[in-house]
Structure formats: C-alpha cells, structure tokens
C-alpha cells in the first residue's frame, strides 16, 4: 500500500522534481516490502511459492520505478 500511496501522492505535487522525490519514497518502500515478505516466510505466514511469486513481483515493480525515475531525470536534464 505504501508504494502506490507514494506514487499517487507524488503525482499531485507541483513539480516533476517533487514527483521524483515521492517516486524515490516508493522505491524505498519496495525494500520495506521485501523485508516484510522475508519475515512472513520466516514465520511461515506465507508459503515458499507465495514468497517467490510476491518477491518476483516486488522486484519487477522496483525495476519499473527505477525506469520511471531515470526517464524523468533524463527529461528534466534535457530542459
């Protein structure tokens, strides 16, 4: 929930620089989520298969956020 909340909150900001800041918060939230998934697996709250699937999705979201941040940074550098 934190990942999407940061993206949405960032999109309402006044500038692309501010949006980029919130995207970095969302990126940090992917690490937080990864930690929660590891703990859930360690405490046997989720299965190994669910852990692997959710971790894969988390990594994919992280990659997408990196791509968006890089793209926004490149476009602001060209201005």
C-alpha positions in Angstrom: 0.0 0.0 0.0 2.9 2.4 0.7 4.3 2.0 -2.8 1.1 3.1 -4.5 0.3 5.7 -1.9 3.7 7.4 -2.5 3.2 7.4 -6.3 -0.3 8.9 -6.1 0.7 11.5 -3.5 3.8 12.4 -5.6 1.7 12.8 -8.7 -0.3 15.6 -7.0 2.8 17.6 -6.3 3.5 20.9 -8.1 6.7 19.8 -9.9 8.3 16.9 -11.6 11.2 17.2 -9.0 8.7 16.7 -6.2 7.1 13.8 -8.0 10.5 12.3 -8.4 11.1 12.6 -4.7 7.9 10.6 -3.9 8.9 8.0 -6.5 12.1 7.5 -4.5 10.0 7.0 -1.4 8.0 4.4 -3.3 11.3 2.8 -4.3 12.4 2.6 -0.7 9.0 1.0 0.1 9.8 -1.9 -2.2 12.8 -2.7 0.1 10.5 -2.4 3.1 8.0 -4.8 1.4 10.8 -7.2 0.6 11.7 -7.3 4.3 8.1 -8.0 5.3 7.9 -10.8 2.8 11.1 -12.4 4.2 9.7 -12.2 7.7 6.4 -13.6 6.6 8.2 -16.5 5.0 10.4 -17.0 8.1 7.4 -17.1 10.4 5.7 -19.4 8.0 2.8 -17.0 7.4 3.1 -17.5 3.6 4.2 -20.4 1.6 7.5 -20.7 -0.3 5.7 -20.4 -3.6 3.8 -17.3 -2.5 7.0 -15.8 -1.2 8.8 -16.4 -4.5 5.9 -15.1 -6.5 5.4 -11.9 -4.4 9.2 -11.3 -4.3 9.4 -11.6 -8.1 6.5 -9.0 -8.4 8.2 -6.7 -5.9 11.4 -6.8 -7.9 9.5 -6.1 -11.1 7.9 -3.0 -9.5 11.3 -1.9 -8.3 12.7 -2.1 -11.8 9.7 -0.2 -13.2 10.2 2.6 -10.6 13.9 2.8 -11.4 13.0 3.1 -15.1 10.4 5.9 -14.4 12.8 7.8 -12.2 15.6 7.5 -14.8 13.3 8.7 -17.5 12.0 11.7 -15.5 15.6 12.6 -14.6 16.7 12.4 -18.2 13.8 14.5 -19.4 14.4 17.2 -16.7 18.1 17.2 -17.7 17.2 18.0 -21.3 15.3 21.1 -20.3 
